[in-house]
Amino acid sequence: FADEPIYSWLGGRASDRIVEFKPQESANAIWALATATIKDGELVSSVSWQVMRTLPEISTQSLANFVWAFTKLGYEQEAVLAAVQEEALRKRGLYSEQDL
C-alpha cells in the first residue's frame, strides 16, 4: 500500500502543515507512517524535526510511540534520536506500564 498515489498526496499535504502539528498530532503522524511502512524520507524527517521542537510538551505515551516508529522505520537521524533519548530519560519516572 505504501506506493499508492494517495500516500504521496497525503504526504505532500502533511508536509505543508507539519510546523502546525501539536505533539499528539506529530505522534499520530509518525505512528501512522511506521504502521503503513511508509519510509518517505522527507516526510519522516519533517515530522521528526517537529518532534524535536515540541519535546518538552510530549507525553510519555507519545514519546514511546516515537521510539517505536523510529525503530520500525530504521530512522537514523542522530540529533533527533539523541534529543528523544534525553527527553525519555528526563521523563523516566513518569512512564506507565502501557508506555513501556
C-alpha positions in Angstrom: 0.0 0.0 0.0 2.9 2.4 0.7 3.4 3.0 -3.0 -0.1 4.1 -3.8 -0.5 7.7 -5.1 -2.8 8.6 -2.1 0.2 8.4 0.2 2.2 10.8 -1.9 -0.7 13.2 -1.9 -1.3 12.9 1.8 2.5 13.3 2.5 2.6 16.4 0.5 -0.4 17.9 2.3 1.0 16.9 5.7 4.5 18.3 4.9 2.9 21.7 4.2 1.4 21.8 7.7 3.8 19.9 9.9 5.0 23.1 11.7 1.4 23.5 13.0 1.3 20.0 14.4 0.8 19.6 18.2 2.8 16.9 19.9 -0.1 14.4 19.8 -0.6 15.1 16.0 3.1 14.5 15.4 2.9 11.3 17.4 -0.1 10.1 15.3 1.6 11.0 12.1 4.9 9.2 12.7 3.0 6.2 14.2 0.8 6.0 11.0 3.8 6.2 8.7 5.5 3.4 10.6 2.4 1.3 10.8 1.9 1.6 7.0 5.7 1.2 6.5 5.9 4.5 4.6 9.5 5.4 4.5 9.1 8.8 2.8 12.4 10.3 4.0 11.3 13.9 3.6 8.1 13.4 5.4 9.6 11.3 8.2 12.4 13.9 8.6 9.9 16.8 8.7 7.8 15.1 11.4 10.9 14.2 13.3 12.2 17.7 13.4 8.8 18.9 14.6 9.0 16.3 17.4 12.3 17.9 18.5 10.7 21.3 18.6 7.9 20.1 20.9 9.8 17.6 23.1 9.1 19.3 26.4 5.3 19.1 25.7 5.3 15.4 24.5 3.5 12.9 26.7 5.4 9.7 27.7 2.9 7.7 25.6 3.8 9.8 22.5 7.5 9.5 23.3 7.2 5.7 23.4 5.3 5.8 20.1 8.0 7.9 18.5 10.7 5.5 19.6 8.8 2.5 18.3 8.1 4.3 15.0 11.7 5.4 14.5 12.9 1.8 15.2 10.4 0.3 12.7 11.3 2.8 10.0 15.0 2.5 10.6 15.3 6.2 11.2 18.9 7.2 11.9 18.9 11.0 12.3 21.4 11.2 15.3 20.4 14.7 16.5 16.7 13.8 16.7 17.4 10.4 18.3 19.7 12.0 20.9 17.1 14.6 21.8 14.4 12.0 22.1 16.6 9.8 24.2 17.4 12.7 26.5 13.8 13.6 26.9 12.9 10.0 27.6 15.5 9.8 30.3 14.2 13.1 31.8 10.7 11.7 32.0 11.7 8.2 33.1 9.8 8.3 36.4 6.5 9.2 34.6 6.1 6.1 32.3 3.1 3.9 32.8 3.1 0.1 32.0 1.3 0.9 28.8 4.0 3.3 27.7 6.7 0.6 28.1 
